[in-house]
Amino acid sequence: MRLTLTELAVLAVCVPMIFVLVVTIISRTSRVRAETRALSRRVICRLCLHAFEADERGLVECPRCGARNERK
Ligand SMILES: [Zn+2]
């Protein structure tokens, strides 16, 4: 199979565009997942309203005031 010059030019333009599109979609998807994961770990203290992240569930201690907060 031989390519014409027009087909080669179209390929030379389309293939990098598709590559950039795929990389952009993957990058945004991973960033949204990371933000969602961080938001699910976030706890806002019921006393001082300090926002912090906690991995464990149940009662977590606020690093600023020491109050115990329930993480759902
Ligand atoms: Zn607090």
N, CA, C, O and the ligand as a Tripos MOL2 file, in Angstrom:
@<TRIPOS>MOLECULE
protein
  289   287    73     0     0
PROTEIN
NO_CHARGES

@<TRIPOS>ATOM
      1 N           0.8420   -1.1930    0.0000 N.3       1 MET1
      2 CA          0.0000    0.0000    0.0000 C.3       1 MET1
      3 C           0.8790    1.2450    0.0000 C.2       1 MET1
      4 O           1.7740    1.3990    0.8310 O.2       1 MET1
      5 N           0.6000    2.1220   -0.9470 N.am      2 ARG2
      6 CA          1.3720    3.3580   -1.0250 C.3       2 ARG2
      7 C           0.4960    4.5310   -0.6120 C.2       2 ARG2
      8 O          -0.6710    4.6100   -0.9940 O.2       2 ARG2
      9 N           1.0650    5.4350    0.1670 N.am      3 LEU3
     10 CA          0.3290    6.6160    0.6140 C.3       3 LEU3
     11 C           0.5380    7.7580   -0.3620 C.2       3 LEU3
     12 O           1.6330    7.9580   -0.8860 O.2       3 LEU3
     13 N          -0.5250    8.4960   -0.5950 N.am      4 THR4
     14 CA         -0.3590    9.7110   -1.3880 C.3       4 THR4
     15 C           0.1470   10.8140   -0.4560 C.2       4 THR4
     16 O           0.1430   10.6580    0.7650 O.2       4 THR4
     17 N           0.5710   11.9010   -1.0330 N.am      5 LEU5
     18 CA          1.0760   13.0160   -0.2220 C.3       5 LEU5
     19 C          -0.0260   13.5920    0.6600 C.2       5 LEU5
     20 O           0.2250   13.9850    1.7990 O.2       5 LEU5
     21 N          -1.2530   13.6410    0.1270 N.am      6 THR6
     22 CA         -2.3810   14.1590    0.9020 C.3       6 THR6
     23 C          -2.6640   13.2690    2.1030 C.2       6 THR6
     24 O          -2.8750   13.7660    3.2090 O.2       6 THR6
     25 N          -2.6680   11.9540    1.8930 N.am      7 GLU7
     26 CA         -2.9130   11.0320    2.9990 C.3       7 GLU7
     27 C          -1.8080   11.1480    4.0450 C.2       7 GLU7
     28 O          -2.0830   11.1170    5.2450 O.2       7 GLU7
     29 N          -0.5840   11.2800    3.6030 N.am      8 LEU8
     30 CA          0.5260   11.4270    4.5440 C.3       8 LEU8
     31 C           0.3960   12.7120    5.3620 C.2       8 LEU8
     32 O           0.6560   12.7160    6.5650 O.2       8 LEU8
     33 N          -0.0140   13.8160    4.6950 N.am      9 ALA9
     34 CA         -0.1890   15.0810    5.4070 C.3       9 ALA9
     35 C          -1.3180   14.9820    6.4230 C.2       9 ALA9
     36 O          -1.1910   15.4800    7.5420 O.2       9 ALA9
     37 N          -2.4290   14.3380    6.0400 N.am     10 VAL10
     38 CA         -3.5560   14.1730    6.9640 C.3      10 VAL10
     39 C          -3.1310   13.3290    8.1580 C.2      10 VAL10
     40 O          -3.4670   13.6530    9.2970 O.2      10 VAL10
     41 N          -2.4040   12.2630    7.9120 N.am     11 LEU11
     42 CA         -1.9100   11.4260    9.0180 C.3      11 LEU11
     43 C          -0.9640   12.2030    9.9200 C.2      11 LEU11
     44 O          -1.0320   12.0900   11.1440 O.2      11 LEU11
     45 N          -0.0860   12.9890    9.3180 N.am     12 ALA12
     46 CA          0.8960   13.7440   10.0950 C.3      12 ALA12
     47 C           0.2240   14.7800   10.9910 C.2      12 ALA12
     48 O           0.7820   15.1580   12.0220 O.2      12 ALA12
     49 N          -0.9620   15.2420   10.6140 N.am     13 VAL13
     50 CA         -1.6800   16.2110   11.4330 C.3      13 VAL13
     51 C          -2.5850   15.4990   12.4330 C.2      13 VAL13
     52 O          -2.6470   15.9020   13.5950 O.2      13 VAL13
     53 N          -3.2820   14.4570   12.0110 N.am     14 CYS14
     54 CA         -4.2960   13.8190   12.8550 C.3      14 CYS14
     55 C          -3.7070   12.9600   13.9640 C.2      14 CYS14
     56 O          -4.2240   12.9710   15.0810 O.2      14 CYS14
     57 N          -2.6600   12.2320   13.6940 N.am     15 VAL15
     58 CA         -2.1120   11.3230   14.7040 C.3      15 VAL15
     59 C          -1.6130   12.0850   15.9370 C.2      15 VAL15
     60 O          -1.9430   11.6830   17.0530 O.2      15 VAL15
     61 N          -0.8310   13.1710   15.7910 N.am     16 PRO16
     62 CA         -0.4400   13.9220   17.0010 C.3      16 PRO16
     63 C          -1.6310   14.5470   17.7110 C.2      16 PRO16
     64 O          -1.6380   14.6260   18.9400 O.2      16 PRO16
     65 N          -2.6500   15.0000   16.9570 N.am     17 MET17
     66 CA         -3.8270   15.5880   17.6020 C.3      17 MET17
     67 C          -4.5590   14.5470   18.4360 C.2      17 MET17
     68 O          -4.9820   14.8370   19.5550 O.2      17 MET17
     69 N          -4.7120   13.3490   17.9080 N.am     18 ILE18
     70 CA         -5.3780   12.2790   18.6540 C.3      18 ILE18
     71 C          -4.5540   11.9170   19.8890 C.2      18 ILE18
     72 O          -5.1090   11.6850   20.9630 O.2      18 ILE18
     73 N          -3.2390   11.8710   19.7360 N.am     19 PHE19
     74 CA         -2.3640   11.5700   20.8720 C.3      19 PHE19
     75 C          -2.5210   12.6130   21.9700 C.2      19 PHE19
     76 O          -2.6450   12.2570   23.1420 O.2      19 PHE19
     77 N          -2.5190   13.8960   21.6110 N.am     20 VAL20
     78 CA         -2.6740   14.9700   22.5990 C.3      20 VAL20
     79 C          -4.0480   14.8820   23.2560 C.2      20 VAL20
     80 O          -4.1660   15.0940   24.4630 O.2      20 VAL20
     81 N          -5.0700   14.5780   22.4940 N.am     21 LEU21
     82 CA         -6.4210   14.4490   23.0390 C.3      21 LEU21
     83 C          -6.4900   13.3200   24.0690 C.2      21 LEU21
     84 O          -7.0540   13.4950   25.1490 O.2      21 LEU21
     85 N          -5.9240   12.1800   23.7370 N.am     22 VAL22
     86 CA         -5.9470   11.0300   24.6490 C.3      22 VAL22
     87 C          -5.1670   11.3560   25.9300 C.2      22 VAL22
     88 O          -5.6270   11.0480   27.0300 O.2      22 VAL22
     89 N          -3.9890   11.9770   25.7890 N.am     23 VAL23
     90 CA         -3.1870   12.3240   26.9710 C.3      23 VAL23
     91 C          -3.9350   13.3320   27.8390 C.2      23 VAL23
     92 O          -3.8900   13.2390   29.0650 O.2      23 VAL23
     93 N          -4.6260   14.2980   27.2190 N.am     24 THR24
     94 CA         -5.3960   15.2810   27.9750 C.3      24 THR24
     95 C          -6.5220   14.6210   28.7490 C.2      24 THR24
     96 O          -6.7350   14.9350   29.9210 O.2      24 THR24
     97 N          -7.2440   13.7150   28.1120 N.am     25 ILE25
     98 CA         -8.3550   13.0280   28.7850 C.3      25 ILE25
     99 C          -7.8400   12.2070   29.9550 C.2      25 ILE25
    100 O          -8.4340   12.2340   31.0330 O.2      25 ILE25
    101 N          -6.7430   11.4750   29.7660 N.am     26 ILE26
    102 CA         -6.1800   10.6630   30.8530 C.3      26 ILE26
    103 C          -5.7250   11.5580   32.0050 C.2      26 ILE26
    104 O          -5.9580   11.2410   33.1710 O.2      26 ILE26
    105 N          -5.0820   12.6650   31.6800 N.am     27 SER27
    106 CA         -4.5800   13.5670   32.7130 C.3      27 SER27
    107 C          -5.7230   14.1650   33.5320 C.2      27 SER27
    108 O          -5.6610   14.1960   34.7610 O.2      27 SER27
    109 N          -6.7660   14.6410   32.8480 N.am     28 ARG28
    110 CA         -7.8900   15.2330   33.5820 C.3      28 ARG28
    111 C          -8.6250   14.2150   34.4220 C.2      28 ARG28
    112 O          -9.0320   14.5120   35.5450 O.2      28 ARG28
    113 N          -8.7990   13.0120   33.8880 N.am     29 THR29
    114 CA         -9.4870   11.9670   34.6490 C.3      29 THR29
    115 C          -8.7220   11.6300   35.9160 C.2      29 THR29
    116 O          -9.3230   11.4740   36.9790 O.2      29 THR29
    117 N          -7.3990   11.5150   35.8170 N.am     30 SER30
    118 CA         -6.6270   11.1680   37.0150 C.3      30 SER30
    119 C          -6.6440   12.3100   38.0190 C.2      30 SER30
    120 O          -6.6430   12.0710   39.2260 O.2      30 SER30
    121 N          -6.6580   13.5560   37.5330 N.am     31 ARG31
    122 CA         -6.7050   14.6820   38.4630 C.3      31 ARG31
    123 C          -8.0450   14.7410   39.1870 C.2      31 ARG31
    124 O          -8.0860   14.9980   40.3900 O.2      31 ARG31
    125 N          -9.1470   14.5040   38.4650 N.am     32 VAL32
    126 CA        -10.4630   14.5040   39.0970 C.3      32 VAL32
    127 C         -10.5580   13.3940   40.1310 C.2      32 VAL32
    128 O         -11.1310   13.5920   41.2020 O.2      32 VAL32
    129 N          -9.9990   12.2260   39.8210 N.am     33 ARG33
    130 CA        -10.0080   11.1280   40.7950 C.3      33 ARG33
    131 C          -9.2160   11.4930   42.0360 C.2      33 ARG33
    132 O          -9.6480   11.1980   43.1510 O.2      33 ARG33
    133 N          -8.0650   12.1300   41.8660 N.am     34 ALA34
    134 CA         -7.2440   12.5160   43.0200 C.3      34 ALA34
    135 C          -7.9790   13.5450   43.8740 C.2      34 ALA34
    136 O          -7.9410   13.4680   45.1020 O.2      34 ALA34
    137 N          -8.6480   14.5050   43.2370 N.am     35 GLU35
    138 CA         -9.4060   15.5030   43.9970 C.3      35 GLU35
    139 C         -10.5640   14.8640   44.7380 C.2      35 GLU35
    140 O         -10.8270   15.2110   45.8900 O.2      35 GLU35
    141 N         -11.2670   13.9300   44.0930 N.am     36 THR36
    142 CA        -12.3880   13.2520   44.7360 C.3      36 THR36
    143 C         -11.9170   12.4510   45.9400 C.2      36 THR36
    144 O         -12.5730   12.4340   46.9810 O.2      36 THR36
    145 N         -10.7530   11.7750   45.7850 N.am     37 ARG37
    146 CA        -10.2020   10.9990   46.8930 C.3      37 ARG37
    147 C          -9.8220   11.9240   48.0500 C.2      37 ARG37
    148 O         -10.0830   11.6050   49.2100 O.2      37 ARG37
    149 N          -9.2050   13.0730   47.7370 N.am     38 ALA38
    150 CA         -8.8140   14.0100   48.7950 C.3      38 ALA38
    151 C         -10.0420   14.5760   49.4960 C.2      38 ALA38
    152 O         -10.0410   14.7440   50.7160 O.2      38 ALA38
    153 N         -11.0980   14.8720   48.7250 N.am     39 LEU39
    154 CA        -12.3210   15.4160   49.3340 C.3      39 LEU39
    155 C         -12.9890   14.3830   50.2300 C.2      39 LEU39
    156 O         -13.5770   14.7440   51.2500 O.2      39 LEU39
    157 N         -12.9110   13.1000   49.8690 N.am     40 SER40
    158 CA        -13.5630   12.0850   50.6930 C.3      40 SER40
    159 C         -12.8290   11.8920   52.0150 C.2      40 SER40
    160 O         -13.4270   11.4160   52.9800 O.2      40 SER40
    161 N         -11.5250   12.2560   52.0830 N.am     41 ARG41
    162 CA        -10.7670   12.1220   53.3330 C.3      41 ARG41
    163 C         -10.8500   13.3760   54.1960 C.2      41 ARG41
    164 O         -10.3980   13.3670   55.3410 O.2      41 ARG41
    165 N         -11.4190   14.4490   53.6630 N.am     42 ARG42
    166 CA        -11.4160   15.7200   54.3670 C.3      42 ARG42
    167 C         -12.4160   15.7150   55.5080 C.2      42 ARG42
    168 O         -13.5480   15.2530   55.3730 O.2      42 ARG42
    169 N         -11.9670   16.2390   56.6260 N.am     43 VAL43
    170 CA        -12.8150   16.3840   57.8070 C.3      43 VAL43
    171 C         -12.7620   17.8500   58.2100 C.2      43 VAL43
    172 O         -11.6940   18.4610   58.2130 O.2      43 VAL43
    173 N         -13.9140   18.4090   58.5480 N.am     44 ILE44
    174 CA        -13.9600   19.7830   59.0470 C.3      44 ILE44
    175 C         -14.3230   19.7200   60.5190 C.2      44 ILE44
    176 O         -15.3570   19.1660   60.8950 O.2      44 ILE44
    177 N         -13.4720   20.2870   61.3360 N.am     45 CYS45
    178 CA        -13.6650   20.2290   62.7880 C.3      45 CYS45
    179 C         -14.9540   20.9530   63.1730 C.2      45 CYS45
    180 O         -15.2340   22.0530   62.6960 O.2      45 CYS45
    181 N         -15.7310   20.3090   64.0470 N.am     46 ARG46
    182 CA        -17.0190   20.8890   64.4420 C.3      46 ARG46
    183 C         -16.8500   22.0510   65.4080 C.2      46 ARG46
    184 O         -17.7820   22.8340   65.5890 O.2      46 ARG46
    185 N         -15.6740   22.1830   66.0400 N.am     47 LEU47
    186 CA        -15.4610   23.2790   66.9900 C.3      47 LEU47
    187 C         -14.7620   24.4750   66.3360 C.2      47 LEU47
    188 O         -15.2590   25.5990   66.4050 O.2      47 LEU47
    189 N         -13.6060   24.2320   65.7020 N.am     48 CYS48
    190 CA        -12.8130   25.3610   65.2010 C.3      48 CYS48
    191 C         -12.8970   25.4950   63.6740 C.2      48 CYS48
    192 O         -12.3020   26.4120   63.1080 O.2      48 CYS48
    193 N         -13.6190   24.6050   63.0080 N.am     49 LEU49
    194 CA        -13.8170   24.6370   61.5570 C.3      49 LEU49
    195 C         -12.5230   24.4660   60.7700 C.2      49 LEU49
    196 O         -12.4500   24.8280   59.5950 O.2      49 LEU49
    197 N         -11.5010   23.9100   61.4240 N.am     50 HIS50
    198 CA        -10.2510   23.6150   60.7360 C.3      50 HIS50
    199 C         -10.4660   22.4020   59.8260 C.2      50 HIS50
    200 O         -11.0120   21.3890   60.2610 O.2      50 HIS50
    201 N         -10.0400   22.5040   58.5730 N.am     51 ALA51
    202 CA        -10.1790   21.3920   57.6290 C.3      51 ALA51
    203 C          -8.8790   20.6160   57.5750 C.2      51 ALA51
    204 O          -7.8060   21.1960   57.4110 O.2      51 ALA51
    205 N          -8.9790   19.3060   57.7140 N.am     52 PHE52
    206 CA         -7.7950   18.4510   57.6460 C.3      52 PHE52
    207 C          -8.1960   17.1220   57.0340 C.2      52 PHE52
    208 O          -9.3790   16.8180   56.8830 O.2      52 PHE52
    209 N          -7.1840   16.3350   56.6850 N.am     53 GLU53
    210 CA         -7.4440   15.0370   56.0660 C.3      53 GLU53
    211 C          -7.1400   13.9350   57.0640 C.2      53 GLU53
    212 O          -6.1600   14.0080   57.8060 O.2      53 GLU53
    213 N          -7.9820   12.9200   57.0780 N.am     54 ALA54
    214 CA         -7.7890   11.7760   57.9690 C.3      54 ALA54
    215 C          -8.0690   10.5030   57.1840 C.2      54 ALA54
    216 O          -9.0450   10.4200   56.4390 O.2      54 ALA54
    217 N          -7.2020    9.5150   57.3590 N.am     55 ASP55
    218 CA         -7.3760    8.2520   56.6450 C.3      55 ASP55
    219 C          -8.3040    7.2950   57.3840 C.2      55 ASP55
    220 O          -9.0790    6.5620   56.7690 O.2      55 ASP55
    221 N          -8.2120    7.3140   58.7310 N.am     56 GLU56
    222 CA         -9.0020    6.3540   59.4940 C.3      56 GLU56
    223 C         -10.4480    6.8410   59.6290 C.2      56 GLU56
    224 O         -10.7250    8.0400   59.5950 O.2      56 GLU56
    225 N         -11.3480    5.8870   59.7810 N.am     57 ARG57
    226 CA        -12.7590    6.2120   59.9560 C.3      57 ARG57
    227 C         -13.0710    6.2720   61.4460 C.2      57 ARG57
    228 O         -12.2400    5.9030   62.2770 O.2      57 ARG57
    229 N         -14.2730    6.7380   61.7810 N.am     58 GLY58
    230 CA        -14.6740    6.8150   63.1770 C.3      58 GLY58
    231 C         -14.2840    8.1670   63.7580 C.2      58 GLY58
    232 O         -14.4440    9.1990   63.1060 O.2      58 GLY58
    233 N         -13.7670    8.1610   64.9950 N.am     59 LEU59
    234 CA        -13.4160    9.4140   65.6560 C.3      59 LEU59
    235 C         -11.9820    9.8020   65.3000 C.2      59 LEU59
    236 O         -11.0560    9.0160   65.4960 O.2      59 LEU59
    237 N         -11.8050   11.0010   64.7820 N.am     60 VAL60
    238 CA        -10.4710   11.5040   64.4780 C.3      60 VAL60
    239 C         -10.2650   12.7970   65.2570 C.2      60 VAL60
    240 O         -11.2010   13.5630   65.4860 O.2      60 VAL60
    241 N          -9.0180   13.0170   65.6580 N.am     61 GLU61
    242 CA         -8.7060   14.1620   66.4990 C.3      61 GLU61
    243 C          -8.2540   15.3350   65.6460 C.2      61 GLU61
    244 O          -7.4150   15.1780   64.7600 O.2      61 GLU61
    245 N          -8.8060   16.5050   65.9120 N.am     62 CYS62
    246 CA         -8.4300   17.7050   65.1720 C.3      62 CYS62
    247 C          -6.9850   18.0810   65.5250 C.2      62 CYS62
    248 O          -6.6610   18.1680   66.7100 O.2      62 CYS62
    249 N          -6.1100   18.3060   64.5430 N.am     63 PRO63
    250 CA         -4.7170   18.6450   64.8520 C.3      63 PRO63
    251 C          -4.5660   20.0470   65.4550 C.2      63 PRO63
    252 O          -3.5360   20.3450   66.0580 O.2      63 PRO63
    253 N          -5.5710   20.9040   65.3010 N.am     64 ARG64
    254 CA         -5.4400   22.2630   65.8240 C.3      64 ARG64
    255 C          -5.9360   22.3770   67.2580 C.2      64 ARG64
    256 O          -5.2310   22.9100   68.1150 O.2      64 ARG64
    257 N          -7.1560   21.8760   67.5340 N.am     65 CYS65
    258 CA         -7.7350   22.0820   68.8620 C.3      65 CYS65
    259 C          -7.8630   20.7870   69.6590 C.2      65 CYS65
    260 O          -8.1380   20.8360   70.8580 O.2      65 CYS65
    261 N          -7.6710   19.6400   69.0290 N.am     66 GLY66
    262 CA         -7.7130   18.3850   69.7620 C.3      66 GLY66
    263 C          -9.1040   17.8120   69.9310 C.2      66 GLY66
    264 O          -9.2550   16.7580   70.5500 O.2      66 GLY66
    265 N         -10.1310   18.4720   69.3990 N.am     67 ALA67
    266 CA        -11.5020   17.9450   69.5380 C.3      67 ALA67
    267 C         -11.6550   16.6990   68.6690 C.2      67 ALA67
    268 O         -11.0320   16.5700   67.6150 O.2      67 ALA67
    269 N         -12.4970   15.7940   69.1420 N.am     68 ARG68
    270 CA        -12.7450   14.5810   68.3780 C.3      68 ARG68
    271 C         -13.9120   14.8060   67.4370 C.2      68 ARG68
    272 O         -14.9650   15.3080   67.8290 O.2      68 ARG68
    273 N         -13.7000   14.4190   66.1700 N.am     69 ASN69
    274 CA        -14.7310   14.5990   65.1560 C.3      69 ASN69
    275 C         -15.0250   13.2490   64.5190 C.2      69 ASN69
    276 O         -14.1390   12.4050   64.3890 O.2      69 ASN69
    277 N         -16.2440   13.0600   64.1340 N.am     70 GLU70
    278 CA        -16.6170   11.7980   63.5120 C.3      70 GLU70
    279 C         -16.4430   11.9080   61.9990 C.2      70 GLU70
    280 O         -17.0010   12.7940   61.3510 O.2      70 GLU70
    281 N         -15.6620   10.9940   61.4630 N.am     71 ARG71
    282 CA        -15.4930   10.9380   59.9950 C.3      71 ARG71
    283 C         -16.3700    9.8320   59.4670 C.2      71 ARG71
    284 O         -16.2660    8.6840   59.8990 O.2      71 ARG71
    285 N         -17.2460   10.1810   58.5200 N.am     72 LYS72
    286 CA        -18.1800    9.1860   57.9880 C.3      72 LYS72
    287 C         -17.5860    8.4890   56.7900 C.2      72 LYS72
    288 O         -18.2250    7.6150   56.2030 O.2      72 LYS72
    289 ZN        -10.5780   21.7810   65.7610 Zn       73 ZN73
@<TRIPOS>BOND
     1     1     2 1
     2     2     3 1
     3     3     4 2
     4     3     5 am
     5     5     6 1
     6     6     7 1
     7     7     8 2
     8     7     9 am
     9     9    10 1
    10    10    11 1
    11    11    12 2
    12    11    13 am
    13    13    14 1
    14    14    15 1
    15    15    16 2
    16    15    17 am
    17    17    18 1
    18    18    19 1
    19    19    20 2
    20    19    21 am
    21    21    22 1
    22    22    23 1
    23    23    24 2
    24    23    25 am
    25    25    26 1
    26    26    27 1
    27    27    28 2
    28    27    29 am
    29    29    30 1
    30    30    31 1
    31    31    32 2
    32    31    33 am
    33    33    34 1
    34    34    35 1
    35    35    36 2
    36    35    37 am
    37    37    38 1
    38    38    39 1
    39    39    40 2
    40    39    41 am
    41    41    42 1
    42    42    43 1
    43    43    44 2
    44    43    45 am
    45    45    46 1
    46    46    47 1
    47    47    48 2
    48    47    49 am
    49    49    50 1
    50    50    51 1
    51    51    52 2
    52    51    53 am
    53    53    54 1
    54    54    55 1
    55    55    56 2
    56    55    57 am
    57    57    58 1
    58    58    59 1
    59    59    60 2
    60    59    61 am
    61    61    62 1
    62    62    63 1
    63    63    64 2
    64    63    65 am
    65    65    66 1
    66    66    67 1
    67    67    68 2
    68    67    69 am
    69    69    70 1
    70    70    71 1
    71    71    72 2
    72    71    73 am
    73    73    74 1
    74    74    75 1
    75    75    76 2
    76    75    77 am
    77    77    78 1
    78    78    79 1
    79    79    80 2
    80    79    81 am
    81    81    82 1
    82    82    83 1
    83    83    84 2
    84    83    85 am
    85    85    86 1
    86    86    87 1
    87    87    88 2
    88    87    89 am
    89    89    90 1
    90    90    91 1
    91    91    92 2
    92    91    93 am
    93    93    94 1
    94    94    95 1
    95    95    96 2
    96    95    97 am
    97    97    98 1
    98    98    99 1
    99    99   100 2
   100    99   101 am
   101   101   102 1
   102   102   103 1
   103   103   104 2
   104   103   105 am
   105   105   106 1
   106   106   107 1
   107   107   108 2
   108   107   109 am
   109   109   110 1
   110   110   111 1
   111   111   112 2
   112   111   113 am
   113   113   114 1
   114   114   115 1
   115   115   116 2
   116   115   117 am
   117   117   118 1
   118   118   119 1
   119   119   120 2
   120   119   121 am
   121   121   122 1
   122   122   123 1
   123   123   124 2
   124   123   125 am
   125   125   126 1
   126   126   127 1
   127   127   128 2
   128   127   129 am
   129   129   130 1
   130   130   131 1
   131   131   132 2
   132   131   133 am
   133   133   134 1
   134   134   135 1
   135   135   136 2
   136   135   137 am
   137   137   138 1
   138   138   139 1
   139   139   140 2
   140   139   141 am
   141   141   142 1
   142   142   143 1
   143   143   144 2
   144   143   145 am
   145   145   146 1
   146   146   147 1
   147   147   148 2
   148   147   149 am
   149   149   150 1
   150   150   151 1
   151   151   152 2
   152   151   153 am
   153   153   154 1
   154   154   155 1
   155   155   156 2
   156   155   157 am
   157   157   158 1
   158   158   159 1
   159   159   160 2
   160   159   161 am
   161   161   162 1
   162   162   163 1
   163   163   164 2
   164   163   165 am
   165   165   166 1
   166   166   167 1
   167   167   168 2
   168   167   169 am
   169   169   170 1
   170   170   171 1
   171   171   172 2
   172   171   173 am
   173   173   174 1
   174   174   175 1
   175   175   176 2
   176   175   177 am
   177   177   178 1
   178   178   179 1
   179   179   180 2
   180   179   181 am
   181   181   182 1
   182   182   183 1
   183   183   184 2
   184   183   185 am
   185   185   186 1
   186   186   187 1
   187   187   188 2
   188   187   189 am
   189   189   190 1
   190   190   191 1
   191   191   192 2
   192   191   193 am
   193   193   194 1
   194   194   195 1
   195   195   196 2
   196   195   197 am
   197   197   198 1
   198   198   199 1
   199   199   200 2
   200   199   201 am
   201   201   202 1
   202   202   203 1
   203   203   204 2
   204   203   205 am
   205   205   206 1
   206   206   207 1
   207   207   208 2
   208   207   209 am
   209   209   210 1
   210   210   211 1
   211   211   212 2
   212   211   213 am
   213   213   214 1
   214   214   215 1
   215   215   216 2
   216   215   217 am
   217   217   218 1
   218   218   219 1
   219   219   220 2
   220   219   221 am
   221   221   222 1
   222   222   223 1
   223   223   224 2
   224   223   225 am
   225   225   226 1
   226   226   227 1
   227   227   228 2
   228   227   229 am
   229   229   230 1
   230   230   231 1
   231   231   232 2
   232   231   233 am
   233   233   234 1
   234   234   235 1
   235   235   236 2
   236   235   237 am
   237   237   238 1
   238   238   239 1
   239   239   240 2
   240   239   241 am
   241   241   242 1
   242   242   243 1
   243   243   244 2
   244   243   245 am
   245   245   246 1
   246   246   247 1
   247   247   248 2
   248   247   249 am
   249   249   250 1
   250   250   251 1
   251   251   252 2
   252   251   253 am
   253   253   254 1
   254   254   255 1
   255   255   256 2
   256   255   257 am
   257   257   258 1
   258   258   259 1
   259   259   260 2
   260   259   261 am
   261   261   262 1
   262   262   263 1
   263   263   264 2
   264   263   265 am
   265   265   266 1
   266   266   267 1
   267   267   268 2
   268   267   269 am
   269   269   270 1
   270   270   271 1
   271   271   272 2
   272   271   273 am
   273   273   274 1
   274   274   275 1
   275   275   276 2
   276   275   277 am
   277   277   278 1
   278   278   279 1
   279   279   280 2
   280   279   281 am
   281   281   282 1
   282   282   283 1
   283   283   284 2
   284   283   285 am
   285   285   286 1
   286   286   287 1
   287   287   288 2
@<TRIPOS>SUBSTRUCTURE
     1 MET1         2 RESIDUE 1 A MET
     2 ARG2         6 RESIDUE 1 A ARG
     3 LEU3        10 RESIDUE 1 A LEU
     4 THR4        14 RESIDUE 1 A THR
     5 LEU5        18 RESIDUE 1 A LEU
     6 THR6        22 RESIDUE 1 A THR
     7 GLU7        26 RESIDUE 1 A GLU
     8 LEU8        30 RESIDUE 1 A LEU
     9 ALA9        34 RESIDUE 1 A ALA
    10 VAL10       38 RESIDUE 1 A VAL
    11 LEU11       42 RESIDUE 1 A LEU
    12 ALA12       46 RESIDUE 1 A ALA
    13 VAL13       50 RESIDUE 1 A VAL
    14 CYS14       54 RESIDUE 1 A CYS
    15 VAL15       58 RESIDUE 1 A VAL
    16 PRO16       62 RESIDUE 1 A PRO
    17 MET17       66 RESIDUE 1 A MET
    18 ILE18       70 RESIDUE 1 A ILE
    19 PHE19       74 RESIDUE 1 A PHE
    20 VAL20       78 RESIDUE 1 A VAL
    21 LEU21       82 RESIDUE 1 A LEU
    22 VAL22       86 RESIDUE 1 A VAL
    23 VAL23       90 RESIDUE 1 A VAL
    24 THR24       94 RESIDUE 1 A THR
    25 ILE25       98 RESIDUE 1 A ILE
    26 ILE26      102 RESIDUE 1 A ILE
    27 SER27      106 RESIDUE 1 A SER
    28 ARG28      110 RESIDUE 1 A ARG
    29 THR29      114 RESIDUE 1 A THR
    30 SER30      118 RESIDUE 1 A SER
    31 ARG31      122 RESIDUE 1 A ARG
    32 VAL32      126 RESIDUE 1 A VAL
    33 ARG33      130 RESIDUE 1 A ARG
    34 ALA34      134 RESIDUE 1 A ALA
    35 GLU35      138 RESIDUE 1 A GLU
    36 THR36      142 RESIDUE 1 A THR
    37 ARG37      146 RESIDUE 1 A ARG
    38 ALA38      150 RESIDUE 1 A ALA
    39 LEU39      154 RESIDUE 1 A LEU
    40 SER40      158 RESIDUE 1 A SER
    41 ARG41      162 RESIDUE 1 A ARG
    42 ARG42      166 RESIDUE 1 A ARG
    43 VAL43      170 RESIDUE 1 A VAL
    44 ILE44      174 RESIDUE 1 A ILE
    45 CYS45      178 RESIDUE 1 A CYS
    46 ARG46      182 RESIDUE 1 A ARG
    47 LEU47      186 RESIDUE 1 A LEU
    48 CYS48      190 RESIDUE 1 A CYS
    49 LEU49      194 RESIDUE 1 A LEU
    50 HIS50      198 RESIDUE 1 A HIS
    51 ALA51      202 RESIDUE 1 A ALA
    52 PHE52      206 RESIDUE 1 A PHE
    53 GLU53      210 RESIDUE 1 A GLU
    54 ALA54      214 RESIDUE 1 A ALA
    55 ASP55      218 RESIDUE 1 A ASP
    56 GLU56      222 RESIDUE 1 A GLU
    57 ARG57      226 RESIDUE 1 A ARG
    58 GLY58      230 RESIDUE 1 A GLY
    59 LEU59      234 RESIDUE 1 A LEU
    60 VAL60      238 RESIDUE 1 A VAL
    61 GLU61      242 RESIDUE 1 A GLU
    62 CYS62      246 RESIDUE 1 A CYS
    63 PRO63      250 RESIDUE 1 A PRO
    64 ARG64      254 RESIDUE 1 A ARG
    65 CYS65      258 RESIDUE 1 A CYS
    66 GLY66      262 RESIDUE 1 A GLY
    67 ALA67      266 RESIDUE 1 A ALA
    68 ARG68      270 RESIDUE 1 A ARG
    69 ASN69      274 RESIDUE 1 A ASN
    70 GLU70      278 RESIDUE 1 A GLU
    71 ARG71      282 RESIDUE 1 A ARG
    72 LYS72      286 RESIDUE 1 A LYS
    73 ZN73       289 GROUP 0 **** ****
